[in-house]
Amino acid sequence: MLFRNYLIIPILFSTLNYGQGIINGFGLGHFNSAQGSISAGQSLNKILPAFQNGVALSNPATWPYLKFTHLSISYSAIKNSIPIPNEYSGISSGYWIIPIKDRAAVGFSISPYSNQNVAISDTTITKMIIFEDTLSFQREYDRSGGITVFKMGSGMFLNKKISLGANLHLLFGSSRQNESMLMNGSASWMSGAVIQTSRMRYSGSFLQGFLSIYPSNSTSIMLASKFPIKPLDGLYKQYFLFYDSNDNGYHDTYQFDFPHLADVESEEDVRLKGIHSPIEYMVGLDKKITPRTNVMVELLSFKEKGRLPVELNLGFNDFIHSSNSISIGLIKFPDDLSINWIDKFTLRSGINYRNQKLKFSNISIIEMGYSLGIGFKFGAVGNQIDFNYYVGSRKYSESYDLEVIHQLQAGISLGDIWFVKRRQKRNG
């Protein structure tokens, strides 16, 4: 007989080897805007004015309050413990905002939209005796890549009490998935991996509208909604199953990879439509309690109207269907009229509560976190340096360990004078 006996070790659980966290394995991965902040100068708020007094980087309706053109860039470093530490760092946002004559503003930004870096190893090990040799089999899944969003926005004052804004979101990116069956035996030809590789390229567009209302000098109410113009589509391509004898994870021209790369035909691309179609609503209240201190409360509700394609294996084969969150912040702004350097600091603090639900398993994810930030404003055109630290935890209703999250962000914003004719110097 070919197989003399089988020894199967039961499935205990799956482990996450690397990546930003467990949540990266669900659907399109972890949405960048869902954890901490997307800019070091925004703290936990998305649409409320935490960057400068009256201004939120991600809310075009507040941009006309800027007196100078601003280029703002933030860098983020994230560490998740589940309980194995996982680390990730990179550019978290870039904004270029141009105010026009104190009445309007236009701007552009680019930032990561989702992080899909994840690796899952099944602790199930199957052992078989084949040709008098004992072979061990283990499954692995890994995915890398993500989605980036480029935004074009504008805002304008209708009158002293109302301003409007809009952002066009253009999404693009790609991911690569590998499903592997690892084999280990005493003979060299029985050791290696059988790999199924696939690739997904993304494209889509959303529209986000903003409304800011100022009933008094000390109070502002801000609303925002986001909906798809063209839901996110994926161009999916699956490659030929192959035996990776040199363990580099790629189907290459190495002589022992089987079948040989030249002997297989490329599969046709398959378009998967409507894989991400979010509906999102935000409302925020900003209340001035002293001339330089504001209290902010922001609510967010998110619904996923897209579908998880049956053709695609995405990590845990589930996705976040709904999300609701509340954040409360306290901010002390600098004194622009003071010449004392100590009065140029911005102090930010806030707490965040988020409840997310998965579509198929109905698992709830509760995230609670705290944010503490500091900024320093310098120069005649409002240059600014910001630092923000976020610590929180994610608790799953079943199956997964508690995640502890640490995020550190640093940002710099440089101002310049645009649309102002400079005086020419006279000779002599």
C-alpha atoms as one frame of an Amber mdcrd trajectory, in Angstrom:
protein
   0.000   0.000   0.000   1.131   3.531  -0.729  -0.048   4.853   2.630   0.630
   2.496   5.525  -0.871   4.620   8.269  -1.791   8.216   9.133  -1.094  10.255
  12.200  -3.166  13.445  12.358  -2.674  16.095  14.996  -6.052  17.821  15.640
  -6.629  21.460  14.756  -6.103  23.660  17.814  -6.041  27.187  16.467  -4.358
  29.400  13.882  -1.604  31.857  14.682  -0.840  35.236  13.193   2.858  35.470
  12.372   3.266  39.089  11.354   1.381  42.124  10.205  -0.375  44.957  11.950
  -2.906  42.821  13.812  -5.624  40.181  13.632  -7.990  42.665  12.014  -5.716
  42.736   8.924  -6.987  39.272   8.024 -10.646  40.291   7.675 -11.944  41.355
   4.259  -9.843  44.139   2.741  -7.656  44.350   5.834  -7.401  47.056   8.435
  -8.737  50.472   7.437  -6.154  53.142   8.204  -8.712  55.652   9.488 -10.093
  53.183  12.043  -7.152  53.252  14.457  -5.787  56.311  16.224  -5.490  59.141
  13.733  -4.546  59.587  10.087  -2.549  62.729  10.872  -0.385  63.525  13.885
  -2.133  66.875  14.195  -5.685  65.503  14.286  -5.631  63.395  17.471  -8.664
  61.031  17.460 -10.974  63.361  15.531 -11.664  63.096  11.803 -13.858  66.103
  10.993 -13.511  68.333  14.074 -10.905  71.150  14.073  -8.001  69.641  16.022
  -5.153  70.580  13.654  -5.413  74.325  14.275  -8.096  76.488  15.831 -11.047
  76.071  13.467  -9.225  73.741  11.031  -9.360  69.963  10.501  -7.035  68.540
   7.869  -9.565  65.915   6.760 -12.535  68.335   6.627 -12.478  70.639   3.542
 -15.312  72.750   4.959 -12.826  74.097   7.530  -9.930  74.768   5.119 -10.930
  78.392   4.344  -9.953  79.230   7.951  -6.296  78.658   7.022  -4.403  81.879
   6.404  -1.555  80.246   4.495  -0.959  77.351   2.129   0.090  74.236   4.066
   2.013  71.106   3.196   1.568  68.560   5.992   3.170  65.104   6.216   2.812
  62.518   9.012   4.745  59.345   9.754   3.324  56.539  11.893   4.823  53.587
  13.795   2.442  50.933  15.138   3.011  47.982  17.447   0.393  45.323  18.176
   0.767  42.615  20.812  -1.466  39.531  20.407   0.565  38.495  22.491   3.416
  38.232  19.951   4.556  41.782  19.047   3.915  42.888  15.461   5.329  46.150
  14.165   4.632  48.367  11.170   5.710  51.862  10.161   5.330  54.186   7.203
   3.885  57.455   5.903   0.386  57.854   7.330  -0.780  60.967   5.452   0.230
  63.825   3.201  -1.853  67.004   2.704  -1.421  70.036   0.468  -4.074  72.694
   1.168  -4.360  76.076  -0.559  -6.734  78.723   0.888  -8.085  81.322  -1.537
  -8.861  84.867  -0.318 -10.396  83.790   3.015 -13.458  82.499   1.198 -12.531
  79.101  -0.220  -9.804  76.492  -0.366  -8.658  73.544  -2.463  -6.517  70.644
  -1.391  -5.021  67.290  -2.221  -4.015  64.387  -0.006  -2.703  60.856  -0.186
  -2.701  58.209   2.535  -2.943  54.439   3.064  -6.557  53.228   2.991  -6.130
  49.633   4.138  -3.270  47.462   5.352  -3.441  43.853   4.162  -0.131  42.495
   5.489  -0.954  39.286   7.312   0.416  35.749   7.679  -1.534  32.824   9.148
  -0.076  29.446  10.084  -2.370  26.531  10.861  -1.162  24.605  13.903  -2.634
  21.448  12.392   0.236  19.151  11.372  -0.664  16.049   9.363   1.876  13.236
   9.265   1.881  10.464   6.659   4.209   7.562   5.878   4.939   7.517   2.145
   7.534   5.230   0.539   8.883   4.266   3.973   9.364   7.957   4.813   7.387
  10.089   7.280   6.145  13.355   5.801   4.730  16.312   7.739   2.218  18.685
   6.120   1.298  22.169   7.356  -0.813  24.908   5.767   0.088  28.601   5.597
  -1.571  31.695   4.198   0.042  35.094   3.698  -1.037  38.310   2.050   0.860
  41.526   1.383  -0.017  44.895  -0.089  -2.950  47.200   0.460  -5.017  50.069
  -0.888  -4.063  53.755  -1.149  -6.473  56.679  -1.422  -5.830  59.946  -3.263
  -8.238  62.760  -2.393  -9.122  65.984  -4.181 -11.162  68.386  -2.091 -12.494
  71.904  -1.844 -14.405  74.003   0.661 -16.077  77.386   0.791 -18.055  79.687
   3.075 -21.689  80.246   2.136 -21.968  82.898   4.835 -20.629  83.558   8.323
 -22.648  80.679   9.774 -22.320  77.897   7.159 -19.525  76.342   5.126 -19.537
  73.426   2.712 -16.878  70.990   1.543 -16.399  67.915  -0.617 -13.735  65.255
  -1.134 -13.374  62.941  -4.120 -11.666  59.680  -3.075  -9.779  57.734  -5.749
  -8.732  54.284  -4.508  -6.025  52.140  -6.055  -3.601  49.423  -5.019  -2.896
  45.717  -5.165  -2.373  42.681  -2.967  -0.726  39.298  -3.388  -1.980  36.129
  -1.713  -0.092  32.864  -1.210  -1.685  29.616   0.025   0.993  27.057   0.839
   1.204  23.429   1.839   4.578  22.829   3.492   6.117  19.344   3.281   8.982
  17.998   5.349  10.591  14.604   4.843  13.975  12.951   5.197  14.545  12.922
   1.429  15.401  16.270  -0.152  12.887  15.787  -2.961  10.154  15.372  -0.370
  10.821  18.729   1.292   9.418  21.991  -0.030   6.108  23.739  -0.539   3.196
  23.518  -2.935   1.983  27.085  -3.487  -1.117  28.659  -5.001  -0.507  32.349
  -5.762  -3.078  34.972  -6.689  -3.106  38.730  -7.184  -5.753  41.406  -6.808
  -5.656  44.942  -8.257  -8.116  47.490  -6.875  -9.881  50.559  -8.249 -12.856
  52.606  -7.074 -14.083  56.087  -6.198 -16.089  57.570  -3.317 -17.536  61.007
  -2.632 -17.557  62.616   0.815 -19.582  65.718   1.612 -19.149  68.084   4.583
 -21.308  70.692   6.286 -20.124  72.993   9.075 -22.553  75.141  11.052 -21.463
  77.891  13.474 -24.471  78.889  15.630 -22.239  81.025  17.877 -18.613  82.078
  18.268 -18.041  79.322  20.817 -19.896  76.415  19.167 -19.601  74.573  15.873
 -21.492  71.558  14.556 -19.954  69.498  11.765 -21.526  66.784   9.606 -20.070
  64.475   6.978 -21.233  61.563   4.855 -19.406  59.238   2.470 -20.866  57.033
  -0.246 -19.541  55.268  -3.347 -19.597  56.739  -6.830 -18.056  53.558  -8.178
 -17.789  50.775  -5.564 -14.361  49.251  -5.207 -13.735  46.572  -7.835 -10.975
  43.996  -7.987  -9.163  42.505 -10.958  -8.355  39.001  -9.738  -5.787  36.689
 -11.264  -4.918  33.205 -10.050  -1.605  31.653 -11.044  -0.763  28.026 -11.707
  -0.220  25.746  -8.718   3.485  24.864  -8.426   6.058  23.037  -6.316   8.585
  25.529  -4.872  11.751  23.478  -4.501  14.080  26.396  -3.699  11.789  27.859
  -0.979  11.807  31.439  -2.264   8.004  31.712  -2.498   7.989  32.484  -6.245
   7.370  30.421  -9.344  10.644  31.158 -11.125  12.967  29.602 -13.678  14.820
  27.530 -11.090  15.244  24.108 -12.703  13.498  22.085  -9.994  10.360  24.265
  -9.639   7.554  22.171 -11.099   5.949  22.665 -13.514   8.510  24.793 -15.338
   7.426  28.429 -15.665   7.609  28.255 -19.486   5.262  25.266 -19.585   2.223
  26.907 -17.943  -0.211  29.384 -19.435  -1.329  32.537 -17.680  -4.875  32.530
 -16.315  -7.385  35.144 -17.466  -8.149  38.091 -15.191 -11.530  37.984 -13.448
 -13.285  41.229 -12.505 -14.921  41.106  -9.060 -17.407  43.948  -8.695 -18.652
  45.719  -5.591 -16.260  44.188  -3.064 -16.258  47.397  -0.983 -19.149  49.856
  -0.940 -19.150  51.860   2.321 -21.836  54.165   3.649 -20.472  56.371   6.418
 -21.934  59.173   8.542 -20.144  61.457  11.002 -21.371  64.184  13.305 -19.293
  66.287  15.660 -19.718  69.039  18.236 -16.940  71.499  19.080 -17.476  73.670
  22.175 -15.109  76.390  23.380 -14.919  76.384  27.199 -12.135  79.002  27.513
 -10.661  81.345  24.862  -8.052  78.693  23.971  -9.552  75.397  25.195 -12.116
  73.310  23.308 -14.077  70.150  24.125 -14.988  67.955  21.150 -17.351  65.004
  20.719 -17.525  63.019  17.490 -19.777  60.114  16.443 -19.180  57.814  13.462
 -21.365  55.131  11.886 -20.131  52.831   9.113 -22.003  50.195   7.060 -20.494
  47.893   4.453 -22.774  47.347   1.443 -20.212  45.366  -0.551 -19.861  41.604
  -0.766 -17.057  39.145  -0.124 -16.417  37.313  -3.415 -16.697  33.534  -3.216
 -13.843  33.291  -5.729 -11.391  34.945  -3.386  -9.803  33.558  -0.230  -9.185
  36.539   2.036  -7.517  35.446   5.250 -10.262  34.585   7.738 -13.028  34.710
   5.068 -15.047  37.316   6.935 -15.254  41.104   6.881 -16.357  44.029   9.030
 -20.013  44.702   8.259 -20.699  47.609  10.629 -18.787  49.943  12.910 -19.876
  52.587  15.396 -17.570  54.801  17.423 -17.475  57.792  19.730 -14.472  59.938
  20.558 -14.172  62.722  23.129 -11.307  65.173  23.023  -9.898  68.107  24.957
  -7.576  70.526  23.119  -5.690  73.616  24.204  -4.638  75.770  21.243  -1.654
  78.153  21.127  -1.912  81.915  21.555  -1.107  83.411  18.144  -0.745  86.914
  19.615   1.776  85.998  22.304   5.533  86.419  21.743   6.333  83.950  24.532
   7.451  80.571  23.085   5.686  78.644  25.846   2.345  79.887  24.483   3.007
  78.293  21.068   2.252  74.730  22.184  -0.888  72.762  21.317  -1.985  70.082
  23.797  -4.400  67.333  22.728  -5.969  64.427  24.612  -8.865  62.128  23.889
 -10.583  58.797  24.469 -12.138  56.533  21.876 -14.690  53.695  21.929 -15.410
  51.600  18.821 -17.722  48.603  18.308 -17.305  46.595  15.095 -19.191  43.491
  13.933 -18.163  40.816  11.455 -20.629  39.754   8.761 -20.716  35.939   8.869
 -19.416  34.948  12.289 -21.215  37.851  14.047 -18.114  38.339  16.205 -17.935
  41.732  17.940 -14.685  43.688  18.205 -14.539  46.269  20.992 -11.716  48.800
  20.815 -10.985  51.335  23.536  -8.084  53.740  23.410  -6.516  56.903  24.705
  -4.617  59.553  22.763  -2.156  62.186  23.964  -0.548  64.720  21.638   1.572
  67.829  21.602   2.303  70.355  18.872   4.482  73.412  18.495   3.662  76.311
  16.181   6.484  78.462  14.852   7.236  80.977  12.122   5.206  83.820  10.693
   3.239  81.504   8.368   2.125  78.987  11.008   4.601  76.154  10.601   3.837
  73.315  12.982   5.394  70.160  14.426   3.114  67.538  16.004   3.544  64.327
  17.984   0.744  61.971  18.938   0.694  58.769  20.997  -2.229  56.343  20.995
  -2.628  53.274  23.210  -5.628  50.985  23.114  -6.908  47.439  23.132  -9.142
  45.298  20.944 -11.245  42.618  22.573 -12.951  39.942  20.468 -16.187  38.330
  21.623 -14.730  34.882  20.903 -11.865  32.923  19.377  -9.094  35.529  19.408
  -6.652  36.932  21.947  -6.746  40.472  23.304  -4.781  42.929  21.135  -2.822
  45.752  22.746  -2.115  48.639  20.352   0.602  51.278  20.520   0.846  53.972
  17.868   3.308  56.849  17.681   2.970  59.565  15.044   5.133  62.510  14.091
   4.118  65.209  11.645   5.361  68.461  10.197   3.352  71.164   8.471   4.996
  73.965   6.501   3.181  77.134   5.472   3.700  79.540   2.593   2.030  82.622
   1.105   0.168  82.011  -2.157  -2.019  84.240  -4.326  -0.386  87.358  -2.851
   1.558  89.712  -5.134   4.884  90.515  -3.554   6.222  94.066  -3.633   9.261
  94.634  -5.776  12.331  96.057  -4.189  13.513  99.466  -5.366  17.064  99.938
  -6.432  19.087 102.586  -4.735
